[in-house]
Amino acid sequence: MGNEYINDKGKVLDKLKKDLKENAVSLPDEYKNANPQVLKILTHLTGKLNIKNADDRKEVKLNKAIYLSQEFKELWGRIKHKTTYRVDFNAKELIDECAKEMRDNLIVGKTKFIYRRDLTGITRGGVVSNEVREAVHVYGARDYVLPDIVSYLQNETNLTRRAIVDILIKSNRLEDFKNNPQKFIDETIQIIRRTMRRFIVDGIKYHKIGDDYYWAQELFEDKELYGYLSKNMIEAKKSVYTHIVYDSDVESQFAEAFERSDDVKVYAKLPTWFKIDTPLGSYNPDWAVLIERNGEEKLYFVVESKGSLFTDALRPIEKAKIDCGREHFKALDADVNFMVANDFDALTDSIS
């Protein structure tokens, strides 16, 4: 985001918490009328500002013993290559599926407004609210000018006008558009985007570009990395850096487990510059790990660490990016296992 309130993975950054604390959050003009409500929700979702002690700030150094080791070179050599992708899907099937989703799942009632009456009283303690009454009124008039729904949907979904028109006609839901135009447009956008994401991921094919296109191992030397000793970093002996700077408790637990396990030979928290292209934006996996089983067989993993293994708990875009990441590593054909795990035990269970 332009204000640097969230990172590429949708995680809240401290800048948003700081601006909320100082009442300095900048919202787009279209949300100005709802400022108090939006700020209240943001404050609830982001939690407290994690104040860091500047004296704890530490530069993370390269662990040359691991960085120059043959095992890390082998691990990096298997995951470093870049890919390109193409998406193939049947346009008619996409239109039919969007129309079906609208027909089955679009919920748009008539425009309503809520009349709320608050009875107050004055006591020695100040003004108090005694009773709140609400009444919902349906606005049934249709004396307003309908917006250009086709142009609006085209701008928001990048589908052709012809495809938009076909979807709307086949959905048999245009009568609802007259009842509540804005609600209809908003819900339709979400349905089309959700359906498109599914078609894109199902139809995506990744291809290795070539041996000359890859993330160079030397990039680890060029990028400065900092963390806070008591807040978001732990010492590491098997990683390419002397410390792991983590983003969550789940990542911290993974790093600690990697360090404890005799089977883990080397690992790295993949840097932010290690980005896989997807139609939904870049994707940055969490870990690269080399595990040795029974002292002989070497297994290479790229791991996405999540608090939950249930795909329903992931945001749709996040899940789609993970699916794209899986196809990327499959295209490398380098005997690398890509998996989502909520803890180290889930990773080791996949080996046995």
Residue pairs with C-beta under 8 A, 6 or more apart in sequence:
3 15
3 16
3 19
3 26
4 13
4 15
5 12
5 13
5 15
5 16
5 19
6 12
6 13
6 16
7 13
8 272
8 275
8 281
8 282
8 284
9 247
9 284
9 318
10 315
10 318
11 247
11 248
12 45
12 46
12 47
14 49
14 50
14 52
16 25
16 42
16 46
17 46
17 47
17 48
17 49
17 50
18 49
19 25
19 26
20 39
20 42
20 43
20 46
20 49
21 49
25 39
25 42
27 35
27 38
31 38
50 231
52 228
52 231
53 228
53 230
56 228
56 229
56 230
56 231
57 226
57 227
57 228
58 226
58 227
58 228
58 229
58 233
58 243
59 224
59 225
59 226
60 225
60 226
60 227
60 233
60 241
60 242
60 243
60 245
61 241
61 242
62 220
62 221
62 240
62 241
62 242
63 236
63 237
63 239
63 240
63 241
63 242
66 72
66 238
66 239
66 240
66 266
67 217
67 220
67 240
69 266
71 265
71 266
71 290
72 240
72 266
72 268
72 290
73 217
74 290
74 298
74 300
75 266
75 268
75 288
75 289
75 290
75 300
76 217
76 268
76 288
77 334
78 300
78 332
78 334
78 335
78 336
79 288
79 300
79 302
79 329
79 332
79 334
79 336
80 214
80 215
80 216
80 217
81 208
81 209
81 211
81 213
81 214
81 332
81 334
82 208
82 209
82 213
82 214
82 215
83 206
83 207
83 208
83 209
83 276
83 277
83 328
83 331
83 332
84 206
84 207
84 209
84 277
85 204
85 205
85 206
85 207
85 277
85 278
85 279
85 324
85 327
85 328
86 204
86 205
86 207
87 200
87 203
87 204
87 205
87 279
88 203
88 205
89 199
89 200
89 202
89 203
91 163
93 199
94 163
94 195
94 196
94 199
95 163
95 166
95 167
95 170
96 170
97 195
97 199
98 167
98 171
98 191
98 192
98 195
98 196
99 166
99 167
99 169
99 170
99 171
101 191
101 194
101 195
102 167
102 171
102 173
102 188
102 191
103 170
103 171
103 172
103 173
105 191
106 171
106 173
106 176
106 184
106 187
106 188
106 191
107 187
108 173
108 176
108 177
108 179
108 180
108 183
108 184
108 187
109 179
109 180
109 183
110 138
110 139
110 140
110 179
110 180
111 138
111 139
111 179
111 180
111 183
112 136
112 137
112 138
112 139
113 136
113 137
113 139
114 134
114 135
114 136
114 137
115 134
115 135
115 136
115 137
116 132
116 133
116 134
116 135
117 132
117 133
117 134
118 129
118 131
118 132
118 133
119 129
119 130
119 131
119 132
119 133
120 127
120 128
120 129
120 130
121 127
121 128
121 130
122 128
142 178
142 179
144 181
146 177
146 178
146 181
147 181
147 182
147 185
149 168
149 177
149 181
149 184
149 185
149 188
150 161
150 164
150 165
150 168
151 161
152 185
153 159
153 164
153 185
153 188
153 189
153 192
154 160
154 161
154 164
156 189
156 193
157 164
157 189
157 192
157 193
157 196
159 167
159 192
159 196
167 192
168 174
168 188
173 184
176 184
177 184
177 185
194 316
197 280
197 316
197 317
197 320
198 320
200 279
200 280
200 320
201 320
201 323
201 324
204 278
204 279
204 324
204 327
205 327
205 331
206 324
206 327
206 328
206 330
206 331
207 331
208 331
208 332
208 333
215 273
215 274
219 271
219 273
220 240
220 241
220 271
223 271
223 273
225 241
225 245
225 271
226 245
227 233
227 243
227 245
232 245
232 246
232 247
233 243
233 244
233 245
233 246
234 243
234 244
234 246
234 252
234 255
234 256
235 242
235 243
236 242
236 243
236 244
236 255
236 258
236 259
237 259
238 258
238 259
238 264
238 265
238 266
238 267
239 255
239 258
239 266
239 267
239 268
239 269
240 266
240 268
241 268
241 269
244 251
244 252
244 255
244 269
245 269
246 252
246 255
246 269
248 307
250 305
250 306
250 307
250 342
250 343
251 269
251 286
251 305
253 343
253 344
254 286
254 287
254 303
254 305
254 343
254 344
255 269
257 343
257 344
258 264
258 267
258 287
258 289
258 344
261 291
261 344
261 348
263 291
263 292
263 293
263 348
264 289
264 290
264 291
265 290
265 291
265 292
265 298
266 289
266 290
267 287
267 288
267 289
267 290
268 287
268 288
269 286
269 287
270 284
270 285
270 286
270 287
270 288
270 302
272 284
274 284
274 285
275 282
275 283
275 284
276 282
276 283
276 284
276 285
276 324
276 325
276 328
277 283
278 320
278 321
278 324
278 325
279 324
280 317
280 320
280 321
280 324
281 317
281 321
283 321
283 322
283 324
283 325
285 302
285 303
285 304
285 325
285 338
286 303
286 304
286 305
287 301
287 302
287 303
287 304
287 305
288 300
288 301
288 302
288 303
289 300
289 301
289 302
289 303
289 347
290 298
290 299
290 300
290 301
291 298
291 299
291 300
291 301
291 348
291 351
292 298
292 299
293 299
293 351
299 337
299 351
300 334
300 335
300 336
300 337
301 336
301 337
301 338
301 339
301 347
302 325
302 329
302 336
302 337
302 338
302 339
303 338
303 339
303 340
303 341
303 347
304 322
304 325
304 338
304 339
304 340
304 341
305 340
305 341
305 342
306 313
306 314
306 340
306 341
306 342
307 313
307 342
308 314
308 342
309 340
309 341
309 342
309 346
311 319
314 322
322 340
325 338
326 338
329 336
329 338
330 338
337 350
339 347
339 350
341 347
341 350
